Amino acid sequence: MRRRQVLQGAGLVLAGPALAQGSRTRTLRFMPQAAPAVLDPIFNPTTIASTHGYCVFDTLYGCDSALRPRPQMAAGSEVSADGLAWTIRLREGLRFHDGEPVRARDCIASLRRWAVRDGFGQVLAAAVAEWAAPDDGTLLIRLHRPFPALLDALAKPAASPAFIMPERVAATPADKPITEMVGSGPWRFIADEFSQGARAAYARNEAYVPRDEPADAASGGKRVHFDRLELIWIPDGGTAAAALRTGEIDWIEYPLPDLVPVLDRAPGVATQIYDPNGFLGFLRFNHLHPPFNDVRVRRAVREAMAQPDYMASVALPGDWRECHAVFPCGLPQVREFEAPPGGAPAMERARAALREAGYRGERVVLVNPSDFPAVTQQGRVTADLMRRLGVNIELVESDWATIIARRANRAPPEAGGWSLHNTNFPAAAIANPAVSPIIRGHGERAWFGWPSDAASEAAVARWIGAADAGAQAEAMADLQAAAWESVPFAPTGLFRLRTAFRRELQGVLQGPNPFLWNLRRV
């Protein structure tokens, strides 16, 4: 059936526990951008894992809509005059879902584990001389050197926020996913109802004490007005839209772009911009294996890419722009480089670069999710480009959970690894050198693709340790020039997505993640 025919069809009966009408009104049903799979938000730095994480866990600090760190679990903080000691006090009354109080040692164990895997966390950990807990309600972080961005690290809103877990859970090695989902957040995970790749269920945490401030993105009072939350994955976008239209689900994180105009006209449905800062799409190269371990090839492919082709596949006209940069365009101090001329000359230069790099038709593997609309079509545009460049491309499509597992494989493509993959990041997750994992060039510790670039790393270190705004701006400029030369990834454009929900659902917040609180049915 065509998608618009599905929208005109009858209601969808969703699998899962039967709910009486009264229970249904007290249940929030949300369809995320991808199927819930590996739920550890530290082990798995994806938006769906962070969505789950924000439900179950809380953070010491949270970013507001202007990306400023605000106290969350913390009551406040003090920093010594020399900048080498930070004291963070916990709010009173914080408890985990098992009834145990949140203690400073839980926070320390959680931050230690987070700092092993997260790029910003790694930079922070290198500056930490001691993590200490003078008492159950106080964290003391002693530093080797001043780290003015410490609260920004603790508040980062996406790609592995610094979620706080019980000490016993945080003791799980960072290279293994946690299996016990016990946090102190506004929702309690119902483990018995979890179906990997299909659904997850949560109950309101009645013991949660929200902050007094109004909710603002990941900060402020996380007030829950529903008894139950269900994350439901519906693989077909048209079927999902039909379920929203009939009221069987309440909110779709990313409706298919070509269905947004239809939903805008549907009675009882509203749409809005998901995140005003947008998303940067990009093609990630595997720097470990030929042919993309050769910077000449990476540069030539970037020049041959037509950003309008990519953007037209994922966003509506007016909701995207070209962005030839290594940070999201429009943010402070971001440099936009000259757009490549494209066309036949760029294609021929790319073919020549492949020949010069010694490419002789070896199989190149592009891994691509089949169930992630904001990425799927971009991957198919890349596959078409590779074919036109004469590359022996193998497009491997599967569900998102399988793709994120395979992209962690560093083996050669012929041994189960990969060569290329498309994805995107919310602008807030890559807004500056400290938070962006995709700008880093620290080899085996880098984000999937594992680029190595000493010049970029030196500029990142200078930016983080800058003594004043002028030094920071200089480091930012040097980093962008170095990264544009080394090509850790090739941008495909900056786009804004629409989110869609039932009109009676009030309080939908905007930001780099869906925030499943502050919501009422009116």
Protein Blocks (a to p, Z undefined) as FASTA:
>chain_A
ZZklmmmmccdddedddddfklmmmpccdddfbdcfbfbfklmccfklmmmmmmmmccfb
dcdfkopacdfkbnbdcddfkopaccddddehiacfkopacdfklmmmmmmmmmmmpmkl
mmmmmmpmbdcdfbfkbccdddfbdcfklmmmmmocgghiabdddfklmmpcfkbccfbd
cdfbfbdcdfklpcghiaccddddfkbccdfbdcehjgcjdddfbfbdcddddfblklmm
mmmmnopafbdfbacfklmmmmmmpghiacddfblnbpaddddddfkbcfklpmklmmmm
mmmpcfklmmmmmpcehiaccdddfbdehiahiacddddeehjklmmmmmmmmmmnopah
iacdddddfklmklmmmmmmmmmmmmmnopacddddddfklmmmmmmpmbdfknopafbd
cddddfklmmbmklmmklpcghjmmcehiaacfklmmmmmmmmmpcbfklmmmmmmmmmm
mmmmnopaccebdcdddddddfklghiacdjbdcdehiacZZ
